[in-house]
Amino acid sequence: MKTAVLLLAHGTPDNVSEIPEYMRNVTGGRPIPDLVIQEVSHRYGLIGHSPLTEITMHQARMLSDALSMPVYVGMRNWKPDIPEAVRAMRADGVAHVVTLCLAPQNSRTSVGLYRNAAFKEAAGMAIDFVDSWHDHPRLIEAFADRLQAALARVGRGTVVIFTAHSVPARTISEGDPYEQQAKETAALVAREAGIPDSQWVFAFQSQGMSGGPWIGPTVEDTLRGLKDEGYSQALIQPVGFVCDHVEVLYDIDIGFRKYGSQIGIKTWRTESLNDSPTFIAALADLVRKRLERHAGASYISA
């Protein structure tokens, strides 16, 4: 049985002109207010370009080298999309796929949607889907390495704000594990990096523009609270993202930095995992453990 790896990611438009189509993909075709499209376009315009696709492709190449087997990439909301990746795998004779969503914490609003799309498109293939890896030791080590490097630059005693993308409050109230897993990731990273509990807090970022409450606290509220406690600077580390994209390059680097400046608290950010060898080692270990269940499967050459 020929085996390969499929990495799944959110996807990002290649340029600002593609944002209306991209947003329709995100919402499943539901109408989007013009003001929302304008705001998203404005954010992409300020960062110039989201490197998510290029970085994900590079991560796939690094993982392929580490495993000596082919790794494909499928984006849920843009190109190369999941159907395109599955067509390529079928053409290459792949029958067994270890599938990883590049979102460490499991939520039906993210990983669940990727899972459904993968199983729908790859019907007939043997799919081994990794649902959650928020506490993998090498992932924690990779985040801790980035955190320690940043603290060495800005000051070891700087307060740390760990973040993850917010989700609708209703999702959590219905039993979704995402919030708990995100906070567990943060606690493990802090412990690995030697950060005492008194030196870090957790916040949810990038709350949606749709109606209904989203989980918090927000980063803005957290920064304001830290300022009131007498802090003059804070270091933000997103532990729900594994590469640079608009929620990092705009929301943190522009939005939160500007807000912090307005209230008198300087904000910094850790480097994203991107091409971290330790992060790639985490992915490779996840795949190898799944492959142990399928001993004897043959690999097609990359």
N, C-alpha and C positions, 0 to 999 in steps of 0.2 A: 504494500500500500504506500503510495507516494505521499509524503507529508510536507507541509509548509506552514509558515506562520502568517497570520493576518493581523496587522495593527489597525485599529480603528480610532479615528479622531474626529473632531467637530468639523473641521474644514474652515476655510476662510477665502473670501473673494480675492482675485488677483489684482483688481483695481477698483476704485470708487464707483465707476460706472456700473459695475456688476452687483452693487449692494441691493438694489430692489429685488433682483432675482434671488440673490442669496437669502434675503430676509423671508421671501416666500417659502423657500426650502425650510428655513428654521421654524416657521409657524405652520408648516404643513398646508400651505396655500390659503390660510385665513387672511382676510384683509388687514393691511397694516396702515395705520394713520400716517399721513405724509410727514407729520412732525417727527415721528419716530425714525423714519427713513432718513430725514434730514439730519437728525442728531447722530445717528450711527455713521452717516457719510462724513459728518464733521469730525468725528473722532478718528476715523480711518485717515482722513485728510491730514490731521495733525501729526499722526505717527508716520505718515508717508506710505507705509506698507506693512502688512502683518506677515511676519516670516514663518508662520505656523507650518505651512505646507513644506517649505524648504527644510525646516528643522526636522519635521517628522520623517521626511524622506531620508535625511542624513541619519537619523536614529535607526531607521530600518536597515540602512546599509551597514551601520556599525553592528547591529544585532545579527544580521546575516553573516558578517565576518566572524562574530563570536561563536555562532552556532554551526557555521559551514553548511548552511541550508538556506533556501530562498525565503525571503520575507516580503510580503505584499502590503500595500497600504490602501485602505478604503476610507473615504471621508463621508460622514453622514449628510452634510449639508452643502458640499461643494465637490470639486473635481481634484483628483480621481475619486469618483464615488464608489460606494460599496458594490453596486452591480458591475461596474467596470473591473474592479479588483477580482470579483468572483469569475467573470468571464475569462480573465487572464489566467487564473488558476485552473479553470477547466481546460483551457487550451493547452496548458502545460502538463496536464494529466494528474493534477493534484486530487487526491481522494480523501485525505485526512488533514484537517486544519486546526492548529492551535490558535485560538483567537483571543487577542488582548485588546481591551479598550484602554486608551492612554488617559484614563481618569482613575486614580488609585482607589477612590472611595466609591462604593456602590450606591446608586440611586436609580429608582425607576424612571426618573426624569432625564437621566443621561445614559448610564450604562444599560439600563433596561431597554431603552429605545434602540441603542446600538445592537444589543443582543437580538431583539426582534427582527431588525433589518438583516442581520447576518444570517439568521436561521431561515428567513424568508427567501433570500437570494440564493443561498447555498444549499437548497433542498437537494437531498441525495448524497451530499458529502457528509463525512463523519466530522462533526464540529465539536471541539473541546474548548468550551468558553470559560475563560478565567473571570469570575464575577467580581472578585475583590482582592486587592493586594495592598491595602492601606497600611499594613503593619509589617511588610516584608523587611527583614533586617538590612538588606542592601539599599532599599529605598530610603529607609530612615537614615542610614549612614550617608547617603548622597546628599540629602537635605541638610544633615548636620554639618557636613563638610562645607557647604555653601554658607551656612549660618556662621560657623566659626571664622571663616575667611572674612565675612562682612564685619563681624564684631571686632576683628583685629584692625580693621580700617577705621571704624567709627567710634570705638571705645567699648571695652568688654562689659561695662556696666550699663550700656544702653538698653532700655526696655524694648522687648520684642513683641510685635503683633503678628501672630500667625493668622492667616486668612484662608478661606475657601469660598468658592462661589455660592451665593445664597440660592435657595430653592423656595418655592411656595410653602407657606406654613402648613397648608393642608396636607402636603406630601408627608411631612414629618408626623403630623397628628394621626395619619393613617398607618403608621408603623414603619416608615422607610428608615433604613439604618444609616443614612448618609451623615446626619449631624453628629451622631455618636462616633462614627468612624473618622470623620474629619478631626474631631477633637482628640481622638486617640492617636492619630498620626502626629498632631502637634505635641502632645505630651511625650510621646516616644522620641521625637526629634529633640525636644528640650532636654530630656534626660541624657540622650546620646551626646549632646553638645555641652553638657555640664551647666545648663541654665537653671537656676533655682526657680521654684514656682512663683516666688515673689517678683520675678523679673520678666514674666511673660503673661500675655492675655490672648484671647481669641476673639476674632470678629469675622462676620460674613460680608463679603464684598459683592459688588456688581448686581445689586437687587434689580429685578426685572421691571420693565416699564408697563407691564400689564396690570390689570386690576387685581385686588386681593392682597393680603399681607404676605410678605416674604420674611424668612427668618433673619434674626439679627443676633447681637447688636451690629449696627453698621460700623464701618471703619471710621466714618466721620464722628459718630457718637463716642467711639472709643478714643479717638485722638483728643476730643474735647475733654473727656473724663481724665485722661492722662495729663493734659495741660493743667486742669484744675488741681491735680495732685502734686503739681510742681515739676513735672518732667519738661525738659527743653528739647528733647529729640527722641525719635522712635525709629526702630528698624522693622520694616514689614517683610515677612516671608510668606508668600502664598504656597501652601502645602497641598492644594488641590490641583495645581497646574504643573506640567512637566516640561513646558517650553515657553518661550516668549510668544505672546500674541496680544490682541487688543486689550484684553482685561488686565494685562500686565503693563504693556507699554503706554496705554492711555489711562486706564482707571487708577493705577498706582503711580506711575512715573509722572503723569501730568495732573490728574484729578486730585489724588490724595496729597501729593506734594504741594499743590497750590492751596488746598484747604489748610494744610498744616502751616504753611507760611502765613496765611491770613489770621490764624489764631495764635501764632507764635510758638509752634513746635516744629522743629526741622524733621523731615522724614527722609529715610533712606530705604533702599530695597536690596535684598540679597540677589545674587545672580541666579537666574533660572537654571534648572538642571540641564536642559539642552543636550549637549554632547558629553555629559559627565560619564566617564568610563564606569564609575560605580553604579550609576543609574542603569546603564546598559547591562551591567552584570546582574542587576536585579531582574530585568526582563528575561535575560538568558536563563537564569535559575528557574524562573516561573515556567518557562517553556520546557526546560529539561525535566522538571518534575512531572509535567503532564506527559511527556514522551515516555517516561518510565512505565506508564500504563499501557503503552503501545509498543513494547519492545519488539524488535524485528521489522518494524516498518522501514521501507527504503525511502531515501530522500532523492528528490530530483535536484540536479545541479543548479546553482544560482546563476 
